[in-house]
Amino acid sequence: PNSWYANQRKAVDQPVNPSAVQAYLGTYQGGLKFYVKEGSLYCENPERGGQIFKLRYISPGFFQLDENVQVKFGRQQGSASGMQFYWSDGNISFKEKIQ
């Protein structure tokens, strides 16, 4: 958990390069939708009533999503493309990209 809070402190509002985050955009399990608007990366989260969160940059491919979760985009389990969720309580989960 200590590293989670260290990463949270590092998270900054920083414009994203649309071509650098192009691979992350789309819809993931649970209906999470990631998109770029006005130079920032956003997530619409139907699991939280359609709330929209502006992601804060930690390091390449790694972002603070909301007050509970950090996300790391990439490949997992062979060919599945998706993102790893790092929860503030120390749990880790994976959401596959569906489109």
C-alpha positions as CSV (number, residue, x, y, z in Angstrom):
1,P,0.0,0.0,0.0
2,N,2.9,2.4,0.6
3,S,3.8,2.5,-3.0
4,W,0.1,3.1,-3.9
5,Y,0.2,6.3,-1.8
6,A,3.6,7.3,-3.2
7,N,2.2,6.9,-6.7
8,Q,-0.9,8.9,-5.7
9,R,1.3,11.8,-4.6
10,K,3.2,11.6,-7.9
11,A,0.0,11.8,-10.0
12,V,-0.3,15.1,-11.9
13,D,-2.7,16.7,-14.2
14,Q,-0.7,16.6,-17.4
15,P,-1.8,16.9,-21.0
16,V,-1.6,13.6,-22.9
17,N,-0.3,13.1,-26.4
18,P,-3.3,11.5,-28.2
19,S,-1.0,9.3,-30.3
20,A,0.8,8.0,-27.2
21,V,-2.5,7.0,-25.5
22,Q,-4.3,5.8,-28.7
23,A,-3.9,2.1,-27.8
24,Y,-5.6,2.7,-24.4
25,L,-8.8,4.3,-25.8
26,G,-11.9,2.2,-26.1
27,T,-14.2,0.2,-23.9
28,Y,-13.2,-2.3,-21.2
29,Q,-15.0,-5.0,-19.1
30,G,-17.7,-3.4,-17.0
31,G,-18.3,-0.8,-19.7
32,L,-15.5,1.5,-18.7
33,K,-14.9,3.9,-21.6
34,F,-11.6,5.8,-22.1
35,Y,-11.3,8.7,-24.4
36,V,-9.3,11.9,-25.0
37,K,-11.0,15.3,-24.7
38,E,-9.2,18.7,-24.8
39,G,-5.8,17.0,-24.4
40,S,-6.7,15.0,-21.3
41,L,-7.5,11.3,-20.8
42,Y,-11.0,10.6,-19.3
43,C,-12.9,7.6,-18.1
44,E,-16.6,7.2,-18.1
45,N,-17.5,4.7,-15.4
46,P,-21.0,3.1,-15.6
47,E,-20.2,1.1,-12.5
48,R,-20.3,4.4,-10.6
49,G,-23.4,5.8,-12.2
50,G,-21.8,7.1,-15.4
51,Q,-19.4,9.4,-13.5
52,I,-16.6,10.8,-15.5
53,F,-13.1,10.9,-14.2
54,K,-10.1,12.8,-15.5
55,L,-7.0,10.6,-15.2
56,R,-3.9,11.9,-13.6
57,Y,-0.5,10.9,-15.0
58,I,1.9,8.8,-12.9
59,S,4.2,7.3,-15.5
60,P,3.9,6.1,-19.1
61,G,0.8,3.9,-19.3
62,F,0.1,4.3,-15.6
63,F,-2.5,6.7,-14.2
64,Q,-4.6,7.6,-11.2
65,L,-8.2,6.9,-12.1
66,D,-10.0,8.0,-9.0
67,E,-9.6,8.2,-5.2
68,N,-9.4,4.3,-5.0
69,V,-7.8,3.0,-8.2
70,Q,-4.7,3.4,-10.2
71,V,-4.7,1.8,-13.7
72,K,-1.8,0.4,-15.8
73,F,-2.6,-0.2,-19.4
74,G,-1.0,-3.0,-21.4
75,R,-1.0,-6.7,-22.3
76,Q,-1.7,-9.4,-19.8
77,Q,-2.1,-13.2,-19.8
78,G,-0.6,-13.6,-23.3
79,S,-2.5,-11.7,-25.8
80,A,-5.3,-10.1,-23.8
81,S,-5.1,-6.4,-23.9
82,G,-6.5,-4.5,-21.0
83,M,-5.6,-2.8,-17.8
84,Q,-4.5,-3.7,-14.4
85,F,-6.4,-2.0,-11.5
86,Y,-4.3,-1.3,-8.4
87,W,-6.7,-0.6,-5.5
88,S,-5.8,1.5,-2.5
89,D,-6.4,-1.5,-0.2
90,G,-3.7,-3.5,-2.0
91,N,-6.0,-5.6,-4.3
92,I,-5.2,-6.0,-8.0
93,S,-7.7,-6.8,-10.7
94,F,-7.6,-7.0,-14.5
95,K,-10.2,-5.7,-17.0
96,E,-9.9,-6.8,-20.6
97,K,-10.4,-4.4,-23.4
98,I,-13.6,-5.4,-25.3
99,Q,-13.5,-2.8,-28.2
